[in-house]
Amino acid sequence: MSDAATVIEATSAPIVLYDGVCGFCNQSVQLILRNDRHGRFRFAALQSEVGQALLRRHGLPADDLDTFVLVEDGRAYLRSTGALRVARGMGGAWRLLSVLRIVPRPLRDFAYDLFARNRYRMFGRLDACMLPPPEVRSRFLG
């Protein structure tokens, strides 16, 4: 079993896969870290060994870095559905965003895709994945 597979098997927590060099994605991870009071979520960059292994495991293209993925309970939730599940999982006022699930998924994902295509232009592209601070480093896989 590879190191990535061992790490994946060792956690039952929901895993957020994010684009490690996207400024917006990194800000989103910081937002989740601040608001996930129970420390539920784990994180892996899509570009990492763990991220790539999870993409392959769920039959997703390894080169699609425009997709937000939440892996929870053995399923992969993509784009707007994944983001709304994370908001619900953070609790508090963030749960209110769940009301957006009444919007048909094709419309939500259209808006998501439009934003994803322009996120580097709006929020920049980093030279490398962020180095998480020591107090949350254990929540980052691979």
C-alpha positions as CSV (number, residue, x, y, z in Angstrom):
1,M,0.0,0.0,0.0
2,S,1.4,3.4,-0.9
3,D,2.0,6.2,1.6
4,A,-1.0,8.1,0.2
5,A,-3.3,5.1,0.5
6,T,-2.2,4.6,4.1
7,V,-2.9,8.2,4.9
8,I,-6.3,8.0,3.3
9,E,-7.3,4.8,5.1
10,A,-6.1,6.2,8.4
11,T,-8.7,9.0,8.4
12,S,-12.5,8.8,8.5
13,A,-12.8,12.6,8.6
14,P,-14.2,14.5,5.6
15,I,-11.4,15.6,3.3
16,V,-11.4,18.9,1.4
17,L,-9.4,18.7,-1.9
18,Y,-8.4,22.2,-3.0
19,D,-6.1,23.8,-5.6
20,G,-2.9,24.4,-3.6
21,V,-1.7,27.2,-5.8
22,C,-5.0,29.1,-6.0
23,G,-5.1,32.3,-3.9
24,F,-8.9,32.0,-3.4
25,C,-8.7,28.3,-2.6
26,N,-6.1,28.9,0.1
27,Q,-8.2,31.7,1.6
28,S,-11.2,29.3,1.6
29,V,-9.1,26.7,3.5
30,Q,-8.2,29.4,6.0
31,L,-11.9,30.3,6.4
32,I,-12.8,26.6,7.0
33,L,-10.0,26.3,9.6
34,R,-11.2,29.4,11.4
35,N,-14.9,28.3,11.4
36,D,-14.6,24.5,11.8
37,R,-14.8,24.7,15.6
38,H,-14.8,20.9,16.0
39,G,-11.9,20.3,13.6
40,R,-13.9,17.9,11.5
41,F,-12.3,18.6,8.1
42,R,-8.9,17.5,6.8
43,F,-7.3,19.0,3.7
44,A,-5.2,17.9,0.8
45,A,-4.1,19.9,-2.2
46,L,-5.3,18.4,-5.5
47,Q,-1.7,18.4,-6.7
48,S,-0.5,16.3,-3.7
49,E,0.1,12.6,-3.7
50,V,-3.0,12.2,-1.4
51,G,-5.1,14.5,-3.5
52,Q,-4.1,12.6,-6.7
53,A,-4.8,9.3,-5.1
54,L,-8.3,10.4,-3.9
55,L,-9.1,11.7,-7.4
56,R,-8.1,8.4,-9.0
57,R,-10.1,6.5,-6.3
58,H,-13.2,8.3,-7.2
59,G,-12.7,8.2,-11.0
60,L,-12.0,11.9,-11.3
61,P,-9.5,13.4,-13.7
62,A,-6.2,14.1,-12.0
63,D,-5.5,17.1,-14.1
64,D,-8.8,18.9,-13.3
65,L,-7.7,21.6,-10.8
66,D,-10.8,23.7,-11.3
67,T,-12.9,21.3,-9.2
68,F,-13.6,21.6,-5.5
69,V,-14.0,18.1,-4.0
70,L,-15.2,17.0,-0.6
71,V,-14.7,13.3,0.1
72,E,-17.0,12.3,2.9
73,D,-18.3,8.8,3.9
74,G,-16.7,7.2,0.9
75,R,-18.3,9.6,-1.7
76,A,-16.9,12.5,-3.6
77,Y,-19.0,15.7,-3.8
78,L,-18.0,18.1,-6.5
79,R,-18.1,21.8,-7.1
80,S,-21.1,23.6,-5.5
81,T,-22.5,20.5,-3.8
82,G,-19.2,19.9,-2.1
83,A,-18.8,23.6,-1.0
84,L,-22.4,23.6,0.4
85,R,-21.7,20.4,2.3
86,V,-18.6,22.0,3.8
87,A,-20.6,25.1,4.8
88,R,-23.2,22.9,6.5
89,G,-20.5,20.9,8.3
90,M,-18.9,24.0,9.7
91,G,-22.1,24.8,11.6
92,G,-23.2,28.1,13.0
93,A,-24.5,30.7,10.5
94,W,-22.6,28.9,7.7
95,R,-25.4,26.2,7.8
96,L,-27.7,28.9,6.4
97,L,-26.0,28.5,3.0
98,S,-27.6,25.1,2.7
99,V,-30.7,26.9,1.5
100,L,-28.9,27.3,-1.8
101,R,-29.4,23.6,-2.4
102,I,-32.9,24.5,-3.6
103,V,-31.2,26.1,-6.6
104,P,-30.9,23.3,-9.3
105,R,-27.4,21.9,-9.3
106,P,-26.8,22.7,-13.0
107,L,-27.4,26.4,-12.2
108,R,-25.2,26.3,-9.1
109,D,-22.4,24.5,-11.0
110,F,-22.7,26.9,-13.9
111,A,-22.0,29.8,-11.5
112,Y,-19.3,27.8,-9.8
113,D,-17.6,27.0,-13.1
114,L,-17.7,30.6,-14.2
115,F,-16.0,31.7,-11.0
116,A,-13.5,28.8,-11.1
117,R,-12.3,29.8,-14.6
118,N,-11.6,33.3,-13.4
119,R,-10.3,32.7,-9.9
120,Y,-6.6,33.1,-10.7
121,R,-7.3,36.4,-12.4
122,M,-9.2,37.7,-9.4
123,F,-7.2,36.2,-6.5
124,G,-3.9,35.3,-8.0
125,R,-1.8,32.2,-8.3
126,L,0.7,31.2,-5.7
127,D,4.2,29.8,-6.5
128,A,3.7,26.9,-4.2
129,C,1.1,25.3,-1.9
130,M,0.8,27.1,1.5
131,L,2.6,25.8,4.5
132,P,0.0,25.3,7.2
133,P,0.8,26.8,10.6
134,P,2.0,24.2,13.2
135,E,-1.3,24.3,15.2
136,V,-3.3,22.9,12.3
137,R,-0.6,21.0,10.4
138,S,-2.0,17.6,11.5
139,R,-5.2,18.4,9.6
140,F,-3.3,18.5,6.3
141,L,-2.7,15.2,4.5
142,G,0.2,14.6,2.3
